[in-house]
Every structure is written in C-alpha cells, then in structure tokens.
C-alpha cells in the first residue's frame, strides 16, 4: 500500500514542470497579482536607488568644485 502511494507520488512529480514560468502560470490570481506587485515594487525601488546615486554623485562633484573655488578665492584674499 505504501509502495503504491510512493510510486504514485514519484510519478506525479516527474510529470510536473517546476520551472518558475510554469509555477507562475499555474498559480492562483491572488498569487500572480502579489508576484507582479513585488516585481513592480522592486523595479521602482531600484529606480529610486539609481536616481539617489546619481543625485549624490552630482552633489559631491558640485561640493568639490565649490571647495576648489573657495580655496582659490582665499588665496587671493590672503595675499
């Protein structure tokens, strides 16, 4: 009896495709919507991270330019 159940379970698992795409296609509507929302939030988060990285890089460059300008100005004033 147990051998029959085990062989049936093994037979079912060998016929089933466990790729991500097939799991997504077989999922319920709510599961699909949650997965799509998570993917969308992930894309949005990475967009924010990249935008902040660019902003801080620009601020850092402008700060260095300002610092150089101030040191040049202070050299003219002190002499």
C-alpha positions as CSV (number, residue, x, y, z in Angstrom):
1,X,0.0,0.0,0.0
2,X,2.7,2.5,1.0
3,X,4.8,1.5,-2.0
4,X,1.9,2.3,-4.3
5,X,1.5,5.7,-2.8
6,X,5.2,6.4,-3.0
7,X,5.3,5.3,-6.7
8,X,2.3,7.5,-7.5
9,X,3.8,10.5,-5.8
10,X,7.1,10.0,-7.6
11,X,5.2,9.6,-10.9
12,X,3.3,12.8,-10.4
13,X,6.4,14.7,-9.5
14,X,8.2,13.5,-12.6
15,X,5.4,14.7,-14.9
16,X,5.1,18.1,-13.3
17,X,7.2,21.0,-14.6
18,X,8.6,23.1,-11.7
19,X,10.1,25.9,-13.7
20,X,9.4,29.4,-12.5
21,X,7.3,30.2,-15.5
22,X,5.1,27.1,-15.2
23,X,4.7,27.7,-11.5
24,X,3.6,31.3,-12.2
25,X,1.1,30.2,-14.9
26,X,-0.4,27.5,-12.6
27,X,-0.7,30.0,-9.6
28,X,-3.9,31.5,-8.4
29,X,-5.0,35.0,-9.4
30,X,-4.0,36.5,-6.0
31,X,-0.6,34.8,-6.1
32,X,0.0,36.2,-9.6
33,X,-1.1,39.7,-8.5
34,X,1.2,39.6,-5.4
35,X,4.2,38.4,-7.5
36,X,3.5,41.2,-10.1
37,X,3.2,43.8,-7.4
38,X,6.5,42.6,-5.8
39,X,8.3,42.8,-9.2
40,X,6.9,46.3,-9.8
41,X,7.9,47.5,-6.3
42,X,11.4,46.0,-6.9
43,X,11.8,47.9,-10.2
44,X,10.6,51.1,-8.6
45,X,13.0,50.7,-5.6
46,X,15.9,50.2,-8.0
47,X,14.9,53.2,-9.9
48,X,14.9,55.3,-6.7
49,X,18.3,53.8,-5.7
50,X,19.9,54.7,-9.0
51,X,18.4,58.2,-9.0
52,X,19.7,58.9,-5.5
53,X,23.1,57.6,-6.5
54,X,23.2,60.0,-9.4
55,X,22.0,62.9,-7.2
56,X,24.6,62.3,-4.6
57,X,27.3,62.0,-7.2
58,X,26.2,65.3,-8.7
59,X,26.1,66.9,-5.2
60,X,29.6,65.6,-4.4
61,X,31.0,67.0,-7.7
62,X,29.4,70.4,-7.1
63,X,30.8,70.4,-3.5
64,X,34.3,69.7,-4.7
65,X,34.0,72.5,-7.3
66,X,32.8,74.9,-4.6
67,X,35.6,73.9,-2.3
68,X,38.2,74.5,-5.1
69,X,36.6,77.8,-5.9
70,X,36.7,78.9,-2.2
71,X,40.4,77.9,-1.8
72,X,41.3,79.9,-4.9
73,X,39.4,82.9,-3.6
74,X,41.0,82.6,-0.1
75,X,44.5,82.6,-1.8
76,X,43.7,85.9,-3.5
77,X,42.3,87.5,-0.3
78,X,45.1,86.4,2.0
79,X,47.8,87.9,-0.3
